């Protein structure tokens, strides 16, 4: 869950943001602070009650909390809005600077590809080296066979 301040947006801009968030697996609502404070009491999101001042919009996330955060961060930057005010990810309250760094993390698929690549690189190198050794052995054995075959013919 992320807490943002989006003041001065036109209705069209707010609708665009909501659409982008939906595509990223999130939902944004403007909620009264008093109601949100009641809603988060006794939940992992309770730390958000500390920063409930002024007009706020709450973004709820689905499975991947990073994609909606990236959308919020980019939208705020593009439209001259303040950064994400606060957020709770996996039960931990994050500051605006932590959220900004988190928004720069590459997408999950890219991270998975990098991990697979990190494991595959050394394995591919080993296969290449072993393949070269086997090829050298085969060529050496073939040269011996050719030499002995040539010696027998003479």
N, C-alpha and C positions, 0 to 999 in steps of 0.2 A: 504494500500500500504506500502510495506517495502523496505528499501534501504539496500543493503548488499554489501560487498566487498568480492568477491570470486576470488582471484588470485592464480595461481599455480595449479589449478585443471586440471586434464586431461580431454579430450573430453568425455571419458566414465563416469568419475565422474560427470561432468556437466550434461550429459544426464540422469544419475541416479537421480540427484537432480531434474531435470525438471520433470521426471516421478513421483517421490515421491510427488512433489508439485501438479501435476495434480490430483493425487489420493486424495489429501487433499483439493482440490477445489481451487487451486491457479495456477498462471502462472508466469514464470520468463523470463525476457528478459534483455539483456545487451543493454543499451541505452546511447547515447552520452549525457553528462551533459548539453550541450547547448540546445539540442532538448528537454530534459526532463524539463529544466527550462522554456522553452517556453510553453510546454504542461501543466505544473501545474499552470502557472500564471492565476489568477482569479478563481481558483478552491479551494475546501477544502484542497487540497494537496500542496498548495503553500508553507507552511512552510518547505517542503523538499528542496526547492531551497537553503536554508541556508547551507545545509550540502553536496552540490553537488561538491565534490572535489575528484580527483582520479578516477580510474575505478569503476563503480558501476553497480550493477544488481538490477533491480526493480522487485518485486513480487507483482502481483495484486491478490486480493482475491475475492472469491465469497461471499456467504451468511455468512459463518463462518470464521471470520478473525483469529481465534485462531489456527486452525489446520495447515494452512500453516506456521504460526509463529513457531509452535512446530517443524515442519519438518526442517525449516531453522536453528533453534537453535540447534537441535540434530545433524544435518549434519555438522554445523560449529564446534561443539564440537568434533565430531568423526573424522573430517578431519583437525584439527588444524587450522581452519580458525577463523578470528575475529568474534565477536558476531554481531548480526544485528545492523547496524549502526544507523538507525532511522526508524521511522514508523509513519504513520498517521492512526488512528483508530477512526471512527465516528467523523472525522473532528478535532481531537486533536493530536498534535505532541507528540510523546512519545520518551523518551531517551532510550539509550541501557539498562540501569538498569531497567527501567519500563518494557521494552519489555521482559527482562529476567524473571522478576517476572510474567508477564502475560503469558509467555510460560509454566509456572509451574501450571497454573490453570487446574484443572481436566476437562476432556471432558464434553461437554454440557449434554449428556445423564446421566453421573455419577452425575453431579450437580443436575439435575432434580430428579434423584432417591433419592439423599440425602435430598432434600427439601420435597419430598413426605414422606420419612421415618421420617423426623422430625415432620411432621404433624400427620402421622399415629401412631407413637409411643404412644403419650398421649391418643389418641382416643382408641387404642387397650387396653391400661391399664384401661381406664374408662369402656370399655365393659367388661373386665375381672372382675373388681371389682363389677360392677352391676350384672353380671352373677352370681358371688359368693353370693351376697346378695339375689338374687332371689332364688338360690338353697337353701340357708339357710332357707328362708321363706317357701319354698315348703316342706323341710324336717321337719321343725317345725310343719307346718299344718298337715303333714302326721302323725307325732308322736301324735298330739292331736286327730286326727281321730282314730288312732289305740288304743289310751288309752280309748277314749270314747266308741269305739266299744268293747273293752275288758271289760269295766265297765258294759255295757248293757248285755253282755253275761253272766256275773256273777250273 
